[in-house]
Amino acid sequence: MLLYLGIMLAMLSGYYFKVNEDGWKKKLFCIASAAVLIYFAAFRNVTVGADTLQFCKHYEEIAAKGWDYYRTVSGFGGRLEPGFYVLCKLLGYISPHHQLLIIVTSVWSLTAISSFIYKNSKDVVFSFILFVGFQYYAFWLNAMRQVLAISVILFAVQHFLSKKRYIAYAIAVMVACLFHDSAFFALLLIPMCWIQPTKWLITLALAAGAFGFVFFNRLFDLAAKIIGYSDYIGSEFDSSNYFAGLIKALLSVIILVVMFYSLRGKDRRLLQEDTSVALKRDVLIWLQLATVVLSVLSMRAVILERIYAYYNFFGFILLPEFLAVNERREDENAFKLVLVPLAFAYCAIVLAFRPEWTLVTPYLFFVK
């Protein structure tokens, strides 16, 4: 726990050096922060991260067998995506030791998220602190296949979706599906670019979420059968988790409230033209709404956490964009004075009292 809090404290020093006010300072801060995060991720022991060990076992099996082994492998719910299999097989020619997989995936995924923060956040210190404090870094140390898919999505958002190149974006999503099939939910970002989040539509979305929560079991069984997730019905992923789900839902609601408060009384058209981020603020509102609804529904089935993983981190990374439009600078600073300590407290409490959620503590290097 002290390791992660120490990393956050070191990042907090970025405010002292005013890294957000100078282009080179900002770049150096992001490089340094990414290097630290990559270092501890790349050289972690297989015991760090609840799912790290199973990925490493698959890697060693794939490296030791021929290409035809793909036809017989049946991991991760009966299926191992071809992209991840090919990655493991190619790396296996370099070294059969699983640490190579951990190093490569850590460098790839954390470089992607750090680069996205650098290019889109108006307060990189704030974004990096929330990334570690609200346990996204812990997620990056666990969900290896999914963060590889998210890395592809981030690239596609930055270079395709933001430029309205929807076909190229859709192709990139299909590439992301080669690492985790849940990535196809990222296609929903396309209609989010077309539909303006009016008060009526926002109310309708929240009402639909409430309806889904009440009639969740019937709707989940139907949806799972339609999209080919019927194996999850009755499994551990179909189980409820009201305590963890409620905490995550509250965090999502807090971010949404901050967004709406900051946008009160603003001309949406002016905001859309002025924004410097890859996604326009209307899209970010939809993303946060989807996060709120899905995080609430995930209390009924933890499998939904895999879906909103493609939406939820945008709010924390790009929150400075919303805070910056507050008419009073005092409001922006007040929110940060609340959210930064909240990130420290959340990190400390979760790692101290609910370490089983991610198993990133105790931290051990791969070489003891």
C-alpha positions as CSV (number, residue, x, y, z in Angstrom):
1,M,0.0,0.0,0.0
2,L,2.8,2.4,0.9
3,L,4.3,1.9,-2.6
4,Y,1.2,3.2,-4.3
5,L,0.7,6.1,-1.9
6,G,4.4,7.0,-2.3
7,I,4.0,7.1,-6.1
8,M,1.0,9.4,-5.7
9,L,2.9,11.7,-3.3
10,A,5.8,11.9,-5.8
11,M,3.3,12.8,-8.5
12,L,1.8,15.5,-6.3
13,S,5.1,17.4,-6.4
14,G,4.2,18.2,-9.9
15,Y,2.1,21.1,-8.6
16,Y,5.1,22.5,-6.8
17,F,7.1,22.5,-10.1
18,K,4.1,23.9,-12.0
19,V,4.4,21.3,-14.7
20,N,1.0,22.2,-16.2
21,E,2.2,25.7,-17.1
22,D,5.2,24.7,-19.2
23,G,5.2,22.4,-22.2
24,W,8.5,20.8,-21.5
25,K,7.8,20.4,-17.8
26,K,4.5,18.7,-18.7
27,K,6.2,16.4,-21.1
28,L,9.0,15.5,-18.7
29,F,6.5,14.9,-15.9
30,C,4.4,12.5,-18.0
31,I,7.5,10.7,-19.2
32,A,8.7,10.3,-15.6
33,S,5.3,9.3,-14.3
34,A,4.9,6.7,-17.1
35,A,8.4,5.4,-16.4
36,V,7.7,4.8,-12.7
37,L,4.4,3.1,-13.4
38,I,5.9,0.9,-16.1
39,Y,8.9,0.0,-13.9
40,F,6.8,-1.4,-11.1
41,A,4.3,-3.0,-13.5
42,A,7.0,-4.6,-15.7
43,F,9.1,-6.1,-12.9
44,R,6.3,-7.3,-10.6
45,N,6.1,-10.8,-9.4
46,V,3.3,-13.1,-10.7
47,T,1.7,-12.7,-7.2
48,V,1.0,-9.0,-7.9
49,G,-2.4,-8.8,-9.6
50,A,-5.2,-11.3,-9.1
51,D,-5.1,-12.5,-12.8
52,T,-1.3,-12.2,-13.5
53,L,-0.5,-15.8,-12.6
54,Q,-3.1,-17.3,-15.0
55,F,-1.8,-15.2,-17.9
56,C,1.7,-16.2,-17.2
57,K,0.8,-19.9,-17.1
58,H,-0.9,-19.6,-20.5
59,Y,2.1,-17.8,-21.8
60,E,4.5,-20.7,-20.8
61,E,2.1,-23.3,-22.2
62,I,1.8,-21.4,-25.5
63,A,5.5,-20.8,-25.8
64,A,6.2,-24.6,-25.2
65,K,3.7,-25.9,-27.8
66,G,3.2,-25.5,-31.5
67,W,0.8,-23.2,-33.3
68,D,-1.8,-25.9,-33.5
69,Y,-2.2,-25.7,-29.7
70,Y,-4.6,-22.8,-30.3
71,R,-7.3,-25.3,-31.5
72,T,-7.2,-27.0,-28.1
73,V,-6.6,-24.3,-25.7
74,S,-9.6,-23.4,-23.6
75,G,-8.8,-20.8,-21.0
76,F,-10.6,-17.7,-19.8
77,G,-14.2,-19.0,-20.1
78,G,-13.4,-21.5,-22.8
79,R,-11.8,-19.1,-25.3
80,L,-8.4,-17.4,-25.7
81,E,-8.5,-14.5,-28.2
82,P,-6.2,-15.0,-31.3
83,G,-4.4,-11.7,-30.8
84,F,-3.2,-12.6,-27.3
85,Y,-2.3,-16.1,-28.4
86,V,-0.2,-14.8,-31.3
87,L,1.5,-12.2,-29.0
88,C,2.4,-15.0,-26.6
89,K,3.6,-17.3,-29.3
90,L,5.8,-14.6,-30.9
91,L,7.3,-13.5,-27.6
92,G,7.9,-17.2,-26.8
93,Y,10.4,-17.4,-29.6
94,I,12.4,-14.7,-27.8
95,S,12.1,-16.2,-24.3
96,P,9.9,-18.8,-22.7
97,H,10.0,-17.0,-19.4
98,H,6.7,-15.3,-18.5
99,Q,8.4,-12.1,-17.3
100,L,8.8,-11.0,-20.9
101,L,5.0,-11.1,-21.4
102,I,4.6,-8.9,-18.3
103,I,7.3,-6.4,-19.4
104,V,5.9,-6.1,-23.0
105,T,2.3,-5.7,-22.0
106,S,3.2,-3.2,-19.2
107,V,5.2,-1.0,-21.6
108,W,2.5,-1.2,-24.3
109,S,-0.5,-0.5,-22.2
110,L,0.9,2.1,-19.7
111,T,2.6,4.0,-22.5
112,A,-0.8,4.2,-24.3
113,I,-2.7,5.6,-21.2
114,S,0.1,8.0,-20.3
115,S,0.3,9.3,-23.8
116,F,-3.5,9.9,-23.8
117,I,-3.2,11.7,-20.5
118,Y,-0.4,13.9,-21.9
119,K,-2.3,14.8,-25.0
120,N,-5.7,15.4,-23.5
121,S,-5.5,16.5,-19.9
122,K,-5.2,20.1,-18.9
123,D,-3.9,19.0,-15.5
124,V,-1.7,15.9,-15.9
125,V,-0.8,15.8,-12.2
126,F,-4.5,15.6,-11.3
127,S,-5.1,12.9,-13.9
128,F,-2.2,10.7,-12.9
129,I,-3.0,10.9,-9.2
130,L,-6.6,9.8,-9.9
131,F,-5.4,7.1,-12.2
132,V,-3.4,5.5,-9.4
133,G,-5.6,6.5,-6.5
134,F,-8.9,5.3,-7.9
135,Q,-7.4,1.9,-8.6
136,Y,-7.1,2.1,-12.4
137,Y,-3.4,1.3,-12.1
138,A,-4.4,-1.8,-10.1
139,F,-6.8,-2.7,-12.9
140,W,-3.9,-2.3,-15.4
141,L,-1.9,-4.8,-13.2
142,N,-4.7,-7.3,-13.5
143,A,-6.7,-7.3,-16.7
144,M,-3.8,-7.9,-19.1
145,R,-5.8,-8.9,-22.2
146,Q,-8.4,-6.2,-21.6
147,V,-5.9,-3.4,-21.1
148,L,-4.2,-4.4,-24.3
149,A,-7.6,-4.0,-26.0
150,I,-8.1,-0.6,-24.3
151,S,-4.7,0.5,-25.5
152,V,-5.8,-0.1,-29.1
153,I,-9.1,1.8,-28.4
154,L,-7.2,4.8,-27.0
155,F,-5.1,5.0,-30.2
156,A,-8.3,4.7,-32.3
157,V,-10.1,7.4,-30.3
158,Q,-7.1,9.8,-30.7
159,H,-6.4,9.2,-34.3
160,F,-9.7,8.1,-35.9
161,L,-12.8,8.8,-33.8
162,S,-11.8,12.4,-33.0
163,K,-11.4,13.0,-36.7
164,K,-14.8,11.4,-37.6
165,R,-13.1,8.5,-39.4
166,Y,-15.7,6.1,-38.2
167,I,-14.8,3.2,-40.5
168,A,-11.2,3.3,-39.5
169,Y,-12.3,3.5,-35.9
170,A,-14.6,0.4,-36.3
171,I,-11.7,-1.5,-37.9
172,A,-9.5,-0.6,-34.9
173,V,-12.1,-1.8,-32.5
174,M,-12.2,-5.2,-34.4
175,V,-8.4,-5.3,-33.9
176,A,-8.9,-4.6,-30.2
177,C,-11.4,-7.6,-30.1
178,L,-8.4,-9.8,-31.0
179,F,-7.2,-9.3,-27.5
180,H,-10.5,-9.2,-25.6
181,D,-13.8,-9.8,-27.3
182,S,-15.6,-7.3,-25.0
183,A,-13.9,-4.5,-26.9
184,F,-16.8,-4.5,-29.4
185,F,-18.7,-2.4,-26.8
186,A,-16.3,0.4,-27.7
187,L,-18.3,0.7,-31.0
188,L,-21.0,2.5,-28.9
189,L,-18.7,5.5,-28.9
190,I,-19.7,6.1,-32.5
191,P,-23.4,6.9,-31.9
192,M,-22.3,8.9,-28.9
193,C,-20.6,11.2,-31.3
194,W,-23.9,11.8,-33.2
195,I,-26.5,12.2,-30.4
196,Q,-26.6,15.4,-28.3
197,P,-27.1,14.6,-24.6
198,T,-30.2,16.7,-23.9
199,K,-31.9,16.8,-20.5
200,W,-34.7,14.6,-21.9
201,L,-32.3,12.0,-23.2
202,I,-30.2,12.1,-20.0
203,T,-33.4,11.5,-17.9
204,L,-34.4,8.7,-20.3
205,A,-31.0,7.0,-19.9
206,L,-31.1,7.2,-16.1
207,A,-34.6,5.8,-16.1
208,A,-33.5,3.0,-18.4
209,G,-30.8,2.2,-15.9
210,A,-33.2,2.1,-13.0
211,F,-35.5,-0.2,-15.1
212,G,-32.6,-2.5,-15.9
213,F,-31.6,-2.7,-12.2
214,V,-35.1,-3.8,-11.2
215,F,-35.6,-6.3,-13.9
216,F,-31.9,-7.2,-14.2
217,N,-32.1,-11.0,-14.1
218,R,-34.5,-11.4,-17.0
219,L,-32.7,-8.8,-19.1
220,F,-29.2,-10.2,-18.4
221,D,-30.2,-13.8,-19.3
222,L,-31.7,-12.6,-22.6
223,A,-28.8,-10.4,-23.5
224,A,-26.2,-13.0,-22.6
225,K,-27.8,-15.5,-24.9
226,I,-28.0,-13.0,-27.8
227,I,-24.4,-11.9,-27.6
228,G,-23.0,-15.4,-26.9
229,Y,-22.2,-14.9,-23.2
230,S,-24.7,-17.6,-22.0
231,D,-21.8,-19.5,-20.3
232,Y,-21.7,-16.7,-17.8
233,I,-25.2,-17.2,-16.6
234,G,-25.0,-18.7,-13.1
235,S,-21.2,-18.4,-13.0
236,E,-19.2,-16.3,-10.6
237,F,-19.4,-13.4,-13.1
238,D,-23.2,-13.5,-12.8
239,S,-23.0,-13.0,-9.1
240,S,-23.8,-9.7,-7.3
241,N,-21.4,-7.5,-5.4
242,Y,-23.4,-4.7,-3.8
243,F,-20.6,-3.4,-1.6
244,A,-17.8,-3.0,-4.2
245,G,-20.3,-2.0,-6.9
246,L,-21.9,0.7,-4.7
247,I,-18.5,2.3,-4.0
248,K,-17.6,2.3,-7.7
249,A,-21.0,3.6,-8.6
250,L,-20.7,6.5,-6.1
251,L,-17.3,7.5,-7.6
252,S,-18.9,7.6,-11.1
253,V,-21.8,9.7,-9.8
254,I,-19.4,12.1,-8.2
255,I,-17.6,12.6,-11.5
256,L,-20.9,13.1,-13.3
257,V,-22.1,15.7,-10.8
258,V,-18.8,17.6,-11.1
259,M,-19.2,17.6,-14.9
260,F,-22.7,18.9,-14.8
261,Y,-21.9,21.5,-12.2
262,S,-19.0,22.8,-14.2
263,L,-21.1,23.0,-17.4
264,R,-24.0,24.9,-15.8
265,G,-25.2,27.8,-17.8
266,K,-22.6,27.3,-20.6
267,D,-23.1,27.5,-24.3
268,R,-22.7,23.9,-25.5
269,R,-21.7,25.0,-29.0
270,L,-18.9,27.3,-27.7
271,L,-17.6,24.5,-25.5
272,Q,-17.6,22.0,-28.4
273,E,-15.5,24.4,-30.5
274,D,-13.2,25.3,-27.7
275,T,-12.4,21.9,-26.3
276,S,-8.8,20.6,-26.9
277,V,-9.5,17.0,-26.0
278,A,-9.7,14.1,-28.4
279,L,-13.4,13.6,-27.7
280,K,-15.9,16.5,-27.5
281,R,-17.6,17.1,-24.2
282,D,-21.0,15.8,-25.3
283,V,-19.3,12.4,-25.9
284,L,-17.7,12.5,-22.5
285,I,-21.0,13.2,-20.9
286,W,-22.4,10.1,-22.6
287,L,-19.4,8.1,-21.5
288,Q,-19.9,9.1,-17.9
289,L,-23.6,8.4,-18.0
290,A,-22.9,5.0,-19.4
291,T,-20.4,4.5,-16.6
292,V,-22.9,5.5,-14.0
293,V,-25.6,3.2,-15.3
294,L,-23.3,0.2,-15.9
295,S,-21.6,0.6,-12.5
296,V,-25.0,0.5,-10.8
297,L,-26.0,-2.5,-12.8
298,S,-22.6,-4.2,-12.0
299,M,-23.9,-4.5,-8.5
300,R,-26.2,-7.2,-9.9
301,A,-23.5,-8.9,-12.0
302,V,-19.8,-8.2,-11.9
303,I,-19.3,-9.2,-15.5
304,L,-20.6,-5.7,-16.5
305,E,-17.4,-4.3,-15.1
306,R,-15.7,-5.6,-18.2
307,I,-18.1,-3.5,-20.4
308,Y,-17.8,-0.2,-18.6
309,A,-14.0,-0.6,-18.4
310,Y,-14.0,1.0,-21.9
311,Y,-15.9,4.1,-20.7
312,N,-15.1,4.8,-17.0
313,F,-11.5,6.0,-17.2
314,F,-12.3,8.8,-19.6
315,G,-14.1,10.8,-16.8
316,F,-11.1,10.8,-14.5
317,I,-8.6,11.4,-17.2
318,L,-10.5,14.3,-18.8
319,L,-12.1,15.7,-15.7
320,P,-9.7,18.7,-15.8
321,E,-11.3,19.7,-19.1
322,F,-14.6,20.2,-17.3
323,L,-13.1,21.8,-14.2
324,A,-11.4,24.4,-16.3
325,V,-14.7,25.8,-17.6
326,N,-15.8,26.9,-14.2
327,E,-16.3,30.7,-14.1
328,R,-14.7,30.9,-10.7
329,R,-11.2,29.5,-10.3
330,E,-12.2,28.9,-6.7
331,D,-14.7,26.2,-7.8
332,E,-12.0,24.4,-9.8
333,N,-9.6,24.4,-6.9
334,A,-12.2,23.4,-4.4
335,F,-13.1,20.3,-6.5
336,K,-9.4,19.3,-6.7
337,L,-8.9,19.9,-3.0
338,V,-11.7,17.3,-2.4
339,L,-11.0,14.8,-5.2
340,V,-7.2,14.5,-4.6
341,P,-7.5,13.6,-0.9
342,L,-10.4,11.4,-1.8
343,A,-8.1,9.5,-4.2
344,F,-5.5,9.0,-1.5
345,A,-8.1,7.9,1.0
346,Y,-9.8,5.5,-1.5
347,C,-6.4,4.0,-2.4
348,A,-5.4,3.5,1.2
349,I,-8.8,2.1,2.4
350,V,-9.3,-0.3,-0.5
351,L,-5.7,-1.7,-0.4
352,A,-5.8,-2.0,3.4
353,F,-9.3,-3.4,3.9
354,R,-10.2,-4.9,0.5
355,P,-6.9,-6.1,-0.9
356,E,-8.6,-9.2,-2.4
357,W,-10.3,-6.9,-5.0
358,T,-7.1,-6.6,-7.0
359,L,-4.3,-8.4,-5.0
360,V,-1.7,-5.8,-5.9
361,T,-0.5,-5.9,-2.3
362,P,1.9,-6.9,-1.0
363,Y,4.1,-5.7,-3.9
364,L,7.0,-8.1,-4.8
365,F,9.6,-7.8,-7.5
366,F,10.0,-10.8,-9.8
367,V,13.5,-11.2,-8.5
368,K,13.4,-11.7,-4.7
